[in-house]
Amino acid sequence: MITITIQDLRYRARQFLIAVGGASLVFAMSLLLTGLANGFRVEIHQTVDGMGAQWWVLAPGATGRILGLPSIPSSTFGRIAAEPGVQRADPLILEPQTATNGRNTQSIILVGYQSGGLGSPSSVTGRPATSNGEAVVDTLSGLAIGQHFNVAGQRFVVVGTVVDRSLAGGTPDVFVPLADAQRALFGGRPLINAVLTRGSPVGAAGLSLYSSGQIVQQSVDQQADAVSTIDNFRVFMWVIAAVIVAALVYVTALERTRDFAVLKALGASSRLLFAGLALQAVLVAVVAAAVAAVIANFMTGVFTQPVSVPPSAFVVLPLSALVVGLLSSLVALRRAISVDPAMAFAGA
């Protein structure tokens, strides 16, 4: 039966290649959707972990979502820094803003930090922003060292770049000195969004205290609706892939009616016929999954949002393809087992 199935696939090579091509594109999109959904979590982790803090001290009642931090007085920083359990403390400003560069306008995440302190960007190409009017930008911004841009009437020059620092689906982080961020966002008033610490500020009474892990989780939960939508599309992609493979197997079954009659006349059981159909469907699905893995790697750069396909997805893909192939073969099974063996002798 295996030999017959392989020979049939060779005979119908064009149909086989069309089915593999269509299914592989759908599988690739499924992988990319997995990467997009995972990208929301990864970019939040990268930004929060890049701050180098263990604890975040926020305004009273703050939810801990990194894109919704209310302001607190700068004097809070001095109070927290004096706590006996605090080894290091630094103020931070983090707000979504709009940057303009000539006629180009884009959304950014403006991060105001204290030079050399917690929240400072690491692995900078160029140099850190240490003076007023300087900025370090994520490469997703498209800005290069030496270019200028404006935020809320403040003019900045790019002196360094970083990678993997974005939020909200690929919105680049832009790091500027704390005083510049205060002028751009608060009109120069002594306000900040958070105090980052190493060591626990046990005396932060009246304020909200979150670990970095809690900040990540709260921020990921904020993106739950977007992730859920992507997951729904991913399920839809799997259904389409199953339909493509099922269509090939069913059309093949229609064209092999006489073959099935001959096999049944020779004593082949319904179980054996199903094994042949299942093998054919599984081969199409698994080959399509292998091609999809290659396609997905080349397509990640198409998206502006970070795409991070987890290694587990490449393990799940062939297993899911196997299930798709087996389920798809059931579509043609009824046709195969209903064939009358007498057809083998028709016209003899």
N, C-alpha and C positions, 0 to 999 in steps of 0.2 A: 504493500500500500504506500509506503514511503517513496519507493521508486516511481510509482504511478503518479503520485502527487507532485514530485519534483519535475517529472517529465511534462506534466500538464502545465506547470508554471512556466517552464521553458517554452512550451508551445504558445502560451498566452503571455509572452514576455511584455508586449506592449501594454496590455491591461494591467499586468503586475506593476510595471514601472509607473503608470499613471496613478494607480492606487497608492503606491509607496510615496510618490511625490506629493499627492494631496494630503495623505495622512501625516507625513513628516512635517509639512508646513503647519498643520493644526497642532501636532505635538510640540513643535518649536514654540508656537504662540502660547501653549499651555506652560511650557518652561519659563518663558519670558514673563508671563503673568505671575507665576510663582515668585520670580525674581523681583518684580515690581512690588508685590505685596510685602515681601521680606525687606525690600529696600527702605520702606518707611521705618521699620525697627532698626535696621543697621545704621542709617544716617543719624537717628536719635542717639543710639549708643555711641557713635563716633564723636558727635559733638559734646555729649555729656562727659564721656570718659576723657575726652581731650582737655576738659577743664582742669583735670587733676585734683578735684575736690572729693572729700568723703561725705560732707554734709552741706546742705543748702539752707540758709536761714532766709525765710520769706516773710512777706507781710501777713498780718493776722488773717486767717480764713482763706489763704491762698490754696489753690487746688493742687499745686505742684506740677502743673502742665507748663512746659518750658516756653510755649508760645503764648502764655497768658499770665505773665508775672506782673502783679501790680507794683507800684513804686513805694518805696519806704525812704525815710530820711537818711542821708549819708552818715549822720551821727550814730546810726545803728551799728555801723562797721566798728567804730571805736569801742562801743559797749561789748560787742561780741569778741573782738580781738583781745579784750582784757580778761576774758573767762579763763579760769585756771586750766581747764581741760583742752583748750584750743592751742594747737601747736603752730598753726598758720592761718591767717584770715585775710581775705581780700574782697573788695567790693566788685560788683558786676552789674553791667547794664546789658539787657538783651531784648531787642524790640524789632518786629518786622517793620521795614521801611521801604521807600522807593529811591533808587539811585538813578541819576541822569548822567549820560556821557554824550555830550553833543545832542543829537536828535534821538538818541537811544535811551529808552527808559526800561528799567527792570526792577523786579522785587528782590530785596535782599533781607538778610537778618543782620541788623547792626549790633555788634558786640563791643561794648566799651569795657576795657580792662585796665588794670594797673600794671605797668610795665614790669616784667619779671615775676609777677605774682600768679596766683591761681587764676585760670581763665586765659592765660597767655597762649597764643597759638604756638604749637611745636612743629618741628620739621619744616621750617620756613625756607623757601627758596628766595634768595635775596637777603633781606634782614627784617627784624621785627620793627613795628611802628613804635617809636620812642618819643617823637616830638609831635607837637600840634600840627594837624593837617596831613599826617601820614596814615597809611592804611595797609593792612595785609588782607588779601582777598583770596577766597577759594577760586580755583581755576574754572569752576562752573560759571563764574561771572563773565568770563571772556575778556577780562581786563588783564593787561600785561604791565609789568614793572615800568614805571615812568608815565603811565597814563593817568589822566585826571578824571574825577567824577564829583558830583555834588549830591549831598543828602541834606534836605531841609535847609537849604541855603548855605550849608557849610561845604567848603571845597577841600577835596582830599587828593593826594597823589599816592599811587600804589608803589610801595617800596619792597613788598614781598608777597609771595603767593604760598598757599597751602593746598592740600588735596584732602578729599573725604571730610569736608566740613560744610554740611548743609542741613537744612530742615525743610519740613513742609513739602516733600516731594521734589527735592532738587533746587530749592531756593538757597543760593550761596550765602555762607557766613562772611561778614566783612568786619574785621577787627580794627578798632581805632582806640586811641588813648581815652581814658575815662572822661577827662574834662571835655574833650571834643564831643563825645556822645551826650554829655549833659547839656552842652550848648545846642546841639542839634535837636534833641528830644524834649528837653525840659526848660529851654530858654536860659540855661546856665544855672538853674536852681540846684541846690545840693540834694539831689535825689538819686537813688539807685534802685535796681530791681531785686538784688539778692546779695547776701554775704556768703562767700564760699569759704569753707574751713576744712582743715585737717585736724582731727581731734574733735571730740563731741562738745558742743557748746551747751552744757547742761543747764545753764542759767538763762536760756533764751525765753524767759517767761513772756507771755503775751504775743509771741511771734510763732510762725509755723516753721517746723523743722522737718526736713526730708533728707533721707540718704540719697546718694546719686542713683542707686538702684530704684528707689521709689519715684524719683523724677523721671527716669526712663519709662517705668511702667505706666505712670500717669499720662505721660506724653504719648505713649503708644496707644493707650486706651482712647485718647483724643482722636486718633486716626482710624478707629475701629470701623466706622461706616465706609470709609474709602477702601479699606482692606477687604471688608465683606463684599463690596461691589465687585472688586477684582476677582475674589474667590468664586463668585457666582458666574462670571464670564469664563473662568477656568473650567468649571464643571460643564458649561455649554460647549467648550472646545472639545472636551472628552466625548461628549455625545456626538458631535459632528464627526470626530475621528471614527467612532464606532459605526456610524452610518456609512462612511466611505468604505471601510473594510467589509461591512456586511453587504453592501451593494456589489462589490467585486465577487464575493463568495457566492451570492445568490445568482448573479448573472452566469457565473461559471457553472453552477449547479444546473441551470436551465440548459446550458449548452452541452452538458455532460450526461443528459438523460439516458442516452443509449449506453454510455459507459457504465452507469450505475446498474442498468438492466443486465448487462453482461456480467458484472461483478456479482450481482445477486444470483444470477443463473448458475454461477460457478460456486455459489455457497457462501458468499461474503455476508456477514451479519450486519445489522443496522449499526451496531457498535463500531464495527470496523469502518463503515462508510463515514460515520461521524468523526472517527479519528483522522481520516483523510482530509475531510473538510476543515477540521480544527487545526490540523498541521498547516494547511494552506493559509488559513486566516492568521494564525500565530506568526508564521514566517513573514507575511506582509506587515503585520503590526510591529514586530520586533525590529525588522530592517528599517521601517519608518522611524522607530524610536531612536535607532542609532544615527540615522541621518539627521534627525531633529536635534540631537545633542550638538552636532557640529554646526548646524544652522544657527542655533540659539547663541552659541559663542560669538558668532560673527555679527549678530543682530543687536547685541546689547548696547552698542554705541549709537543706535538709532534714537534712543530715548534720552530726553534731557533729565528725567528723574533717575536717581541711582537704581540700577538693576543688580541685585545680588542674589543669584541663584544658589541656594544652599546645596552642599554636596549630597544631602539626603535625597534631593529631587532627582538626581541622576541615578540613584538606586531605585527610587519608586517608579521612575518612568518605564523601564523595561518590564517591571512587574505589572504595572497598570496596562501596558501594551499587551501583555500576555492575557490578562483578563478580558480586555477589549476583543482580542482575537477569538477567544473561546466563546464569548457571548455572541459575537458576530456570526460564528459558524452555526449557531442554533437557528439562525434565520433560514439557512438552506437545508437544515436537517430534515424537515418535514418533506421537502421536495425529493430528497434523496431516498428516503425510506418508503415513499408512496409509489415509487416507480415499479411497474409490473415487469417481472423477469422475462415474460413472454415477448417484450419489446426487443429483446436481444435477437430473436429469430424472425422479426418482422421483415418482410421482403426477401427472406432467404429462399 
